[in-house]
Every structure is written in C-alpha cells, then in structure tokens.
Amino acid sequence: MKKVWLAALSLVGVATCSFLAGSLYERRPATKPSAVPPRTVLYYRDAMNPSYTSHEPGKAPDGMELQPVYADEHSSNQHLMPATGSGVAQVSLERQQMIGVRLDRAERSTTTSTLRALGHVALDEDRVFPLSAAGDGWVTRILSGTATGNTVRKGQPLVVVYARDYTAAERTFLYAMRALENPPPVAPGDYQNQPAQTLQEARLVLQNMGFGEAQIEQLAKTRQVMLDVPLTAPASGVIVTRNVFLKQAFGRGVELFRIADLSHVWIVADLFGDDAAYVQRGATARLSLTNRSAPPLRATVGEALSPFDGESRTLKLRLGADNPHLILRPGMPVDLEFQVTLPEAIHVPADAVVDSGLRKTVFVDRGGGSFESRVVETGWRFGGRVQIVHGLNPGESIVVSGTFLLDSESHMRQGNSGRHD
C-alpha cells in the first residue's frame, strides 16, 4: 500500500513541473534568428592587377581568379571616386599622402645631361706593324728585350734566323751592285738605267724581308753574304704578339712579331637602346679607367659607322684617343661620359608618364584634389626626362610620384567593364 502511495506522489510532481515549465515558455517572447542581408557585388577584379576589372566572375588574362568587390567595401572607403568629366578623379588629401602623390611642372627648355657608357681599349689598325717570315727557315737566336710588352724602336734587331730565301736575296743585291759598278755594253735601244733599277728593287726586297738599313749598308760594304740574318722591328712601338722560340722552324708568311704604336688607340664603347642617337660624329667624351686612378683623358667619336652586335644587342661606337704616356693598353676597360644637350622642348620627369602599352598618359593637377588623366604623345627619353610632343602646356602641374597607384585605383573605382589598358 505504501509503494502505491509513493508512485502516485511521483506522478503528481512530474505533472506539476511540466505545467510550470510550459507557463514559463509561453511568457518568454519569441525571438527570430537574425537575418544576414545579402552583399551586393559591384564588379570583379584581379588581385594582382587591380586595373583589370569585369562584371562577370572568371579568370583574368594572367590566370588569376577574379575576386568580388562588394558595395559595402566600396562605400566604406571613398577616398578615390570618379569626378564629373571624362578621365578626372577626385583624391582626398589623406589618400594623396598615403599613396605618395608628389607634384611638379612641365618645363619648356633645353636639356643637358650626362650619357655614360662602358668601353674597352683596342689597337688602332693603322698603327699595327707585323714582322712576317719571307721564306722557310729556322730561328737560331732570340735577342734580349723582345718579350711581349717590351717597347722597341724601328730597326732594332729582334730575332736571328737562317733561311735560303734570305741568303738568295742578299746575293741578288750584291749582283745588282756589281752590275751597276760594271755595267755591261748597252745595245742601241736598250734601257740605260736598268742596273740602277735592279739595285733599287733588290734593296726593297731586303727591306720588306726584315733587313734594317744598317744591315744593308754593312752588306754593301763587306760584300759578304750573312747566313744568320738578324730581322729588325719594322716600326717603333710595343710588342703585342711574339710567335718565335729557339730552334723553331717557320714557313713563308708566318707572323713572327706584331708591333703596335700605342701613342694613339681606339676606344670601343657599347651603346644601348636609343643612346646612339644622342652621340654625333666628332663628339668628345671624358675617358677614365675603371677602378683605377689616372689623369682624365679625352676621346673623340670617329667617322666609322657603328656596327651592331647581335649578341649583346648594342651598337659598337669607336672613338680615337691620344695615349702619350701609354697608360691605355689593349683590352683595358674604360668609362666614358658624354655631355649631351638636346634642343628646346616641353619635357617632364620620366616617372610622370604612365605607359600602358596602348597609350601614354599623365595626371594633371586641376586643384582641390582633382586630377585629370590626359593622353600625351612623347618624343625622346633621356637623362630621366621625357619629351612631350603633344598633350601638355609649359607650366602645367602634373603628378610625378604615385602615378601607378593613382592610375590603378582610378581604373579599379571606375569599374571599367573588362577593359584593360
């Protein structure tokens, strides 16, 4: 009986709790879940190139996925918005400072600047004198002071050789001398001066073979053929090549020595792009040695046409330079400085021009934070300045710093439908 009573009490307690809970629930006001308003997409843009925008999702030409730009993001940051008028943007002062906008003025004046170029020293071909073998022979002795880089004087003996062609030329010279001293009977109509011409020709042969004047005079005096023949320097200068060794056999035409007069040399300079257009024939350049202190020299642009080097994609400009103290040696690197003056023209800093590939524009300051994007036609580009052929007037205020960001954000805010220039 007791168990039945306890069970009845339990059922009454559960019913009471359920009633109270239901009453409390009915008294609490019903709450609805907060609704998130949908975001409006204004356009899509390339995150890596904000100037490219589109009204449709997809991929940009560079392969990047286009990112949406929402209306709430656009309205929360109205630092840059298109103003009334085509190609005009309004930029707040705060935003100008943020993107580093800096102004300058278009100038109309002559432009003088320094054009720098790299070059190297080369031999003057008109001052190179080879000593070549006139026949087959052997080197019997090499004289002192004839190493590469030594300075020699004209007629100085360099090497002693033996060759049958040399001894034959000596004998021909001696026969011509005897014929001149004891001329044969001349028949009527024969040429009277033939012995004299034969002797002159024999002398020229000896000279071209490398005999010096002192050797020829000694041969004429002693009337003795020299078997070992000293070959002499054909000119004064510096030995730049030596191809002889003791007991060396050589053939006809082999170059034994090469001597160069370094009192005048060529400077070969590399000019990139349009730099060659600013250097005229006869122009003078200041010349200095790379990484070496030396008195400044001058070089003058020669008359030769500058050849184009396809490997380095440069024009090879040739200049002549006097080298009285032989400071300049073949192969030495040098620095060149040209002072270039261009005619009077309207010009602006190069950073002021935005080149999209299809057109060139500058941002003109119209005051009050208003900037006009104006298409211009450019001319020369030199010394950090660009010539403006059409589109600007002297004295107009232009943007010279921050132009890229200004141009990118201007395109982004205007939301050009897929247009990319």
Residue pairs with C-beta under 8 A, 6 or more apart in sequence:
39 70
39 71
39 72
40 70
40 71
40 72
41 68
41 69
41 70
41 71
42 69
42 70
42 71
42 74
42 415
43 53
43 54
43 55
43 68
43 69
43 415
43 417
44 53
44 54
44 55
44 56
44 57
44 58
44 66
44 67
44 68
44 69
45 52
45 53
45 54
45 66
45 67
45 69
45 412
46 52
46 53
46 60
46 62
46 64
46 66
46 67
47 64
47 67
48 60
48 62
48 64
49 60
49 62
49 64
49 408
49 420
50 408
50 409
50 411
50 412
51 407
51 408
51 411
51 412
51 420
52 60
52 61
52 411
52 418
52 420
53 69
53 411
53 412
53 415
53 416
53 417
53 418
53 419
54 60
54 66
54 417
54 418
55 415
55 417
55 418
56 418
57 66
57 68
58 65
58 66
59 65
59 66
60 66
61 420
69 412
69 415
74 413
79 91
79 92
79 94
79 95
79 98
80 89
80 90
80 91
80 92
80 95
80 406
80 409
80 410
80 413
81 89
81 90
81 413
82 88
82 89
82 90
82 410
82 413
82 414
83 89
83 90
83 370
85 372
87 372
87 373
87 374
88 366
88 370
88 371
88 372
88 373
89 370
89 371
89 373
89 406
89 410
89 413
90 369
90 370
90 371
91 101
91 369
91 370
91 371
91 406
92 369
93 369
96 369
96 402
99 402
99 405
99 406
99 409
100 401
100 402
100 405
101 399
101 401
101 402
101 406
102 399
102 400
102 401
102 402
103 365
103 397
103 398
103 399
103 400
104 348
104 349
104 352
104 397
104 398
104 400
105 395
105 396
105 397
105 398
106 346
106 347
106 348
106 388
106 392
106 393
106 394
106 395
106 396
106 398
107 346
107 347
107 348
107 394
108 344
108 345
108 346
108 347
108 394
109 344
109 347
110 341
110 342
110 343
110 344
111 341
111 342
111 345
111 347
111 382
111 383
111 385
112 339
112 340
112 341
112 342
113 340
113 382
113 383
113 384
113 385
114 337
114 338
114 339
114 340
114 383
115 275
115 278
115 279
115 337
115 338
115 339
115 340
115 382
115 383
116 335
116 336
116 337
116 338
117 269
117 270
117 271
117 275
117 285
117 317
117 335
117 336
117 338
118 269
118 270
118 290
118 333
118 334
118 335
118 336
119 267
119 268
119 269
119 270
119 317
119 319
119 333
119 334
119 335
119 336
120 267
120 268
120 331
120 332
120 333
120 334
121 265
121 266
121 267
121 328
121 329
121 330
121 331
121 332
121 334
122 265
122 266
122 267
122 268
122 330
122 331
123 240
123 260
123 262
123 265
123 266
123 330
124 260
124 261
124 264
124 265
124 266
124 320
127 237
127 260
127 261
127 262
127 263
127 264
128 240
128 258
128 259
128 260
128 261
129 233
129 234
129 235
129 237
129 258
129 259
129 260
129 261
130 234
130 255
130 257
130 258
130 259
131 158
131 210
131 231
131 233
131 234
131 255
131 256
131 257
131 258
131 259
132 253
132 254
132 255
132 256
133 161
133 163
133 250
133 251
133 252
133 253
133 254
133 255
133 256
134 163
134 165
134 166
134 169
134 208
134 209
134 210
134 252
135 163
135 164
135 165
135 166
135 209
135 252
136 163
136 164
136 165
136 249
136 250
136 251
136 252
137 161
137 162
137 163
137 164
137 165
137 166
137 249
137 250
138 161
138 162
138 163
138 247
138 248
138 249
138 250
139 159
139 160
139 161
139 244
139 245
139 246
139 247
139 248
139 249
139 250
140 160
140 161
140 162
140 228
140 247
141 159
141 160
141 228
141 246
142 158
142 159
142 160
142 244
142 245
142 246
143 157
143 158
143 159
143 160
143 230
145 152
145 156
146 152
146 158
146 159
146 239
146 242
146 257
147 239
147 242
148 239
148 240
148 241
148 242
149 238
149 239
149 240
150 238
150 239
151 236
151 237
151 238
151 239
152 158
152 233
152 236
152 237
152 238
152 239
152 259
153 233
153 236
154 232
154 233
154 234
154 235
154 236
155 212
155 213
155 214
155 232
155 233
156 232
156 233
157 212
157 230
157 231
157 232
158 230
158 231
158 232
158 233
158 256
158 257
159 230
159 231
159 244
159 256
159 257
160 228
160 229
160 230
160 231
161 228
161 229
161 231
161 250
162 227
162 228
162 229
163 229
165 209
165 252
166 209
166 229
167 225
167 226
167 227
167 229
169 202
169 205
169 206
169 209
170 206
170 219
170 225
170 226
170 229
171 225
172 202
172 205
173 199
173 202
173 203
173 205
173 206
173 216
173 219
173 220
174 219
174 223
174 225
175 202
176 195
176 198
176 199
176 201
176 202
177 199
177 220
177 223
179 195
179 198
179 199
180 195
180 196
180 198
180 199
183 195
186 192
203 216
206 215
206 216
206 219
207 213
207 216
209 231
210 229
210 231
210 232
210 234
211 219
211 229
211 231
211 232
212 230
212 232
215 226
215 229
215 230
215 232
219 225
219 226
231 256
233 257
233 259
234 259
235 259
235 261
236 259
236 261
237 259
237 260
237 261
237 262
238 259
238 260
238 261
238 262
238 326
239 257
239 258
239 259
240 258
240 259
240 260
240 330
241 255
241 257
241 258
242 256
242 257
242 258
243 254
243 255
243 256
243 257
244 250
244 256
244 257
250 256
260 330
262 323
262 326
262 328
262 329
262 330
263 322
263 323
263 324
263 326
264 320
264 321
264 322
264 323
265 320
265 321
265 323
265 328
265 330
266 302
266 318
266 319
266 320
266 321
267 287
267 299
267 318
267 319
267 320
267 321
267 334
267 336
268 316
268 317
268 318
268 319
269 285
269 316
269 317
269 318
269 319
269 336
270 309
270 312
270 314
270 315
270 316
270 317
271 279
271 306
271 314
271 315
271 317
272 313
272 314
274 380
274 381
275 315
276 306
276 315
276 317
277 380
278 338
278 340
278 342
278 382
279 301
279 317
279 338
279 340
280 301
281 301
281 302
281 303
282 300
282 301
283 300
283 301
283 338
284 298
284 299
284 300
284 301
285 298
285 299
285 300
285 301
285 319
285 336
285 337
285 338
286 296
286 297
286 298
286 336
286 337
287 296
287 297
287 298
287 299
287 319
287 321
287 334
287 335
287 336
288 294
288 296
288 297
288 334
288 335
288 337
289 327
289 328
289 332
289 333
289 334
289 335
290 332
290 333
290 334
290 335
294 327
295 327
297 321
297 322
297 323
297 327
297 328
298 321
298 322
299 319
299 320
299 321
299 336
300 319
300 320
300 321
301 317
301 318
301 319
302 318
302 319
302 320
304 318
306 315
306 316
306 317
306 318
307 315
307 316
308 314
308 315
308 316
309 315
309 316
319 336
321 328
328 334
340 382
340 383
342 380
342 382
342 387
345 379
345 380
345 387
345 388
346 387
346 388
346 389
346 392
346 393
346 394
347 385
347 386
347 387
347 388
348 362
348 385
348 386
348 388
348 392
348 398
348 400
349 384
349 385
349 386
349 400
350 381
350 384
350 385
350 386
351 400
351 401
351 403
352 362
352 363
352 386
352 398
352 399
352 400
352 403
353 360
353 361
353 362
353 376
353 378
353 386
353 403
354 360
354 361
354 362
354 363
354 403
354 404
354 407
356 421
357 421
358 421
359 375
359 421
360 375
360 376
360 377
360 378
361 373
361 374
361 375
361 376
361 407
362 373
362 374
362 376
362 388
362 391
362 392
362 398
362 399
362 403
363 371
363 372
363 373
363 374
363 398
363 399
363 403
363 406
363 407
364 371
364 372
364 374
364 392
364 396
364 397
364 398
364 399
365 371
365 397
365 398
365 399
366 372
371 399
371 406
373 407
373 410
374 391
374 392
375 391
376 388
376 389
376 390
376 391
376 392
377 388
377 389
377 390
377 391
378 386
378 387
378 388
378 389
379 386
379 387
379 388
379 389
380 386
380 387
381 387
392 398
399 406
411 419
